């Protein structure tokens, strides 16, 4: 998310930001992400958890309240990058093949003031929705073959044989 100060009056400080996850799913709608953190460059500036978005269907929201406000220099721009962890399969988070976008939905989702005047900044939104993310869930299946021809090599019997310098004992196959 990129924030620009365009009035050229004074720097702006952002003290709170609400980011929403909009989920599209073919079945139960669940948030697919945890441990959300906003970064200014390589520096983390705030963390928040996603909670039910309330009256807006299929939406979760994260409220970032910055102890040290994020500053946008007079006539300048500041970019914040959102990072999070995909919910684990065992956590019950996310639904297979669901898609999500993260966005700043309305100008009231940004609390911004003039740095020295503390007057409310006018917030104008433009291109506030990130890329679509797809959550794919599956279990890893491991299968193996112990004898016969597999993986392009002939596997020997597993008992009653002489050890050799090159022993292919099994062919392992991982599938999702």
QUIHU-V207438 format. One record per residue. N is the residue number from 0. PHI is phi in whole degrees, -180 to 180 (NA if undefined). PSI is psi in whole degrees, 0 to 359 (none if undefined). Layout:
# QUIHU-V207438
<<N | PHI | PSI> <N | PHI | PSI>>
This chain:
# QUIHU-V207438
<<0 | NA | 132> <1 | -112 | 131> <2 | -115 | 131> <3 | -123 | 140> <4 | -100 | 116> <5 | -113 | 354> <6 | -80 | 339> <7 | 59 | 28> <8 | -93 | 313> <9 | -165 | 164> <10 | -63 | 157> <11 | -114 | 143> <12 | -118 | 129> <13 | -100 | 118> <14 | -101 | 338> <15 | -150 | 146> <16 | -146 | 131> <17 | -109 | 124> <18 | -116 | 134> <19 | -111 | 140> <20 | -100 | 120> <21 | -102 | 118> <22 | -108 | 134> <23 | -119 | 125> <24 | -141 | 154> <25 | -86 | 349> <26 | -137 | 228> <27 | -64 | 131> <28 | -88 | 121> <29 | -136 | 150> <30 | -69 | 143> <31 | -106 | 7> <32 | -136 | 149> <33 | -133 | 174> <34 | 52 | 50> <35 | -73 | 134> <36 | -138 | 137> <37 | -97 | 137> <38 | -120 | 140> <39 | -108 | 99> <40 | 70 | 235> <41 | -97 | 0> <42 | -96 | 123> <43 | -70 | 134> <44 | -114 | 348> <45 | 180 | 152> <46 | -128 | 153> <47 | -157 | 158> <48 | -105 | 148> <49 | -81 | 132> <50 | -126 | 163> <51 | -53 | 135> <52 | -75 | 2> <53 | 80 | 236> <54 | -73 | 345> <55 | -89 | 115> <56 | -62 | 146> <57 | 61 | 28> <58 | -127 | 140> <59 | -121 | 151> <60 | -131 | 149> <61 | -123 | 125> <62 | -104 | 116> <63 | -99 | 115> <64 | -110 | 115> <65 | -89 | 120> <66 | -61 | 316> <67 | -108 | 111> <68 | -56 | 149> <69 | -78 | 128> <70 | -102 | 136> <71 | -114 | 116> <72 | -65 | 152> <73 | -54 | 122> <74 | 72 | 9> <75 | -113 | 190> <76 | -141 | 150> <77 | -133 | 132> <78 | -107 | 132> <79 | -115 | 133> <80 | -109 | 131> <81 | -94 | 128> <82 | -128 | 148> <83 | -155 | 176> <84 | -109 | 132> <85 | -67 | 133> <86 | -61 | 140> <87 | -72 | 158> <88 | -62 | 321> <89 | -73 | 341> <90 | -74 | 343> <91 | 82 | 4> <92 | -80 | 150> <93 | 69 | 159> <94 | -122 | 139> <95 | -56 | 136> <96 | 65 | 25> <97 | -87 | 155> <98 | -119 | 150> <99 | -137 | 149> <100 | -131 | 149> <101 | -109 | 138> <102 | -152 | 164> <103 | -104 | 110> <104 | -76 | 317> <105 | -137 | 162> <106 | -64 | 336> <107 | -75 | 353> <108 | -80 | 356> <109 | -119 | 121> <110 | -103 | 109> <111 | -134 | 137> <112 | -131 | 157> <113 | -64 | 140> <114 | -61 | 315> <115 | -101 | 327> <116 | -82 | 337> <117 | 58 | 22> <118 | -86 | 148> <119 | -61 | 134> <120 | -85 | 146> <121 | -81 | 123> <122 | -104 | 124> <123 | -118 | 126> <124 | -96 | 142> <125 | -154 | 128> <126 | 51 | 61> <127 | -102 | 13> <128 | -112 | 130> <129 | -79 | 184> <130 | -65 | 153> <131 | -75 | 131> <132 | -111 | 135> <133 | -110 | 129> <134 | -99 | 116> <135 | -110 | 129> <136 | -121 | 134> <137 | -161 | 167> <138 | -103 | 142> <139 | -80 | 131> <140 | -113 | 128> <141 | -111 | 127> <142 | -130 | 156> <143 | -142 | 155> <144 | -123 | 129> <145 | -102 | 335> <146 | -138 | 164> <147 | 94 | 200> <148 | -106 | 122> <149 | -152 | 154> <150 | 55 | 24> <151 | 81 | 5> <152 | -129 | 155> <153 | -89 | 122> <154 | -90 | 133> <155 | -77 | 168> <156 | -61 | 149> <157 | -89 | 355> <158 | -138 | 158> <159 | 68 | 35> <160 | -133 | 165> <161 | -93 | 138> <162 | -68 | 144> <163 | -125 | 172> <164 | -66 | 330> <165 | -121 | 103> <166 | -108 | 114> <167 | -99 | 108> <168 | -96 | 336> <169 | -163 | 161> <170 | -117 | 121> <171 | -101 | 137> <172 | -127 | 124> <173 | -106 | 128> <174 | -134 | 150> <175 | -112 | none>>
